[in-house]
Amino acid sequence: MNSFEAIILAIIEGLTEFLPVSSTGHMIIASSFMGIAADPFVKLFTIAIQLGAILSVVVLYFKRFFKSINFYIKLLVAFIPAAVFGLLLSKKIDELLESPMAVGISLLVGGIILLFVDKWFNKPTINEEENITYLTALKIGFFQCIAMIPGVSRSGATIVGGMTQKLSRKVAAEFSFFLAVPTMFAATAKKLFDFYKEGNTITHEQTNLLIIGNVVAFIVALLAIKSFIGYLNKHGFKVFGYYRIAAGLIIIILLLSGHNLQII
């Protein structure tokens, strides 16, 4: 992987991590078209650049992260299901990650669902993060577990999960962003641990790629989050549903026509 490819993947990460469109699906398409080999460092890179995206959330919502201890307890409660199921089902998750068809189908099905969520959950009663209870946070956390299926989209699952609990679209999206911080930090830490445990090392050139990737992901994620919240309030999820359906169909058609898409 060269610097240009690293920048392209970082842009994709920054754009898609917080949108309900699945960063995994987009990484598959982009890496396949660019011919990037799925070696241990590339797999680490795609996870580690999430740190840049995480920082964008902290910067945009800086005051919220220092508001009250209850805020952190809610995030911890919501994070627990993914942590538990991630450990228990790690082997099964790894198997699913080897299936591009699973990604394509998840994108397609998730897109169809997004076409209707605005009608299904159109009477929110929770318009402030402070009104989210611990039980509600836990329920949203279980929805995050669905995103362990590649192609589902972590943000999409948690936003829809929040809306099922009567959160407004804005509050559901913001809580999804907040929950991404511990979730993505834990995923990055685990990936780094596994990378070194397997005897791998990071070269000077690879370190530069990680720095470039995180900086680009941070800048793009800043723009993506601000734009997404504004668009979501005005227009809802339909456009993301149509987009997911198109992306899912592209992956499925490519696979059925004999293309070998690599999971990175």
C-alpha positions, 0 to 999 in steps of 0.5 A: 500500500502506498501513500495515495492508496492510504489517503483514498482508504482514509477518505472512505473511512472518514466519510463512511464510518459515521454514516449508515452505509457500512465502511466495510463494504466501501473498503472492499470495493475500493481495495479491490479496484486498487488491487491492495493486498490484504496483508496484516498491516493493511488490515491493521491500517483500516482499523487504526485509522479509526482513531482519527475518526474518533478524535473528530467526535471528541473535538466536535462534541468536546463540551459533552464529554465533560458534562457529567459522569452519567454520560460516561456510565451510559456509554459504558453500559451501551458498550458492554454488549458489543464487548461481551459478544465480540469476545464470545463470537470472535471466531464466527465474526472472523468467518463472516469477515471472509465472506464478501457475499455476506457484506453485499447482502447486508448492505442490500437488506439494510438499505431496504430497512432504511427506506422505511425507518422514518415512517416506522419510528416517527414519534420520538419522545426523547429529544435530549441525551440527558433523557436517555436511561441506562436501560435504553443505553443498554438496548442500543448497545445490543443493536450495536452487536448486529453490526458485527455482521460485516456490511450492516454498519455500526452507526446504522444499527445504533441509530436505528436502535436508538429510534426504536427507543423513541430517540429523535433522529438527531439524538440517536445519531449523536449517541451513536457517534459518542458510542463509537469512541469506546467501541472503536478505541477498543477495536483498535487496541485489540487489533494492535495487540493481535498484530504484535502478538502474531510477531509483526512489526511496523516499519518507518514507512508504515508509521508514516502511512498510519499518520497520514491515514489518521489525519485524513480520516480526522478531517474528512470525518469532521465534515461528514458528521456535521453534514450528516446531522444537518441532512438527517434532520431535514431529509431522513434516511431514504437516500442512504437506503437507496445508496446501500441498495446500489452498493450491495447490488454492485458487490453481489453482481461483481461476485456473481460475475466472477470477480474476486473481492478481497476482505481487508 
